[in-house]
Amino acid sequence: METTAVARSMRGSIGMLAMAWLMADSTRAQAVERGLPAGNAAYAVGRLGVLGDCPVDNVVGAAFFWEPDLMRSMVAEGRATTTPARGAAVYTEICRRWGEQHLAGFDGTERLGELCERVVDAASPLGAPLFVGWRDRPRPEAGAARTFQLCQVMRELRFGRHVVAVQAAGMSPLEAILSGPAGEWNAEFFGWQRPYPDVSTLVDARAEIEDATDRLHAPDFEVLTPDERAELRVLAKAARALGEQNQNV
């Protein structure tokens, strides 16, 4: 399998598998149980806590798609309750538990983890600060928890490549959101206020951004052989399917 093909497949497999835990109500509930603030502040000091105790605008820049003033307030609220290091530790633990629960019974767990680990350990860190932060989190022993944590790292890797593609296209975060598949719903979720600009002329440019993301992500898979890339694609799709199945049980 070619590198661009496997890179493209990651958006709908590992990308969706690893997004589910970040947005889950159970994740927010567990964060509160462990001393993090309720709501989006936990996300700001949890997922983004891997950036460390950096200037707030570093977090705003890395988060990219969130409305900047909203993200600043989320970070301030989160840091008023706990440190980024503590938030990152809590979110890492929740991530691992999600993997143990949602990849239970998956025969390809360890192999998926092995392939993901080779990709993330060899990938360039340029333009991907959240990827680096998650890559450098301690990893548990082999098993579902380790594999799912590596899936989260893989998601952050593609996210970093996507952000670079959006910027290279000269499109603003809001324009990229509005011209994407979830449109105004996503814009509201990320805190952008109406009225929204007309993005009807950006449809083709938005499609090119997805293609550019695949091209930027493709070199990350050069560490694998063509057969291993095909294997990764199959395992990632199967893991996502099982994760959704277990989520609905």
Summary of the structure (lengths in Angstrom):
residues: 249
radius of gyration: 17.5
end to end distance: 33.8
largest distance: 49.3
contacts: 832
relative contact order: 0.17
helix: 74%
strand: 0%
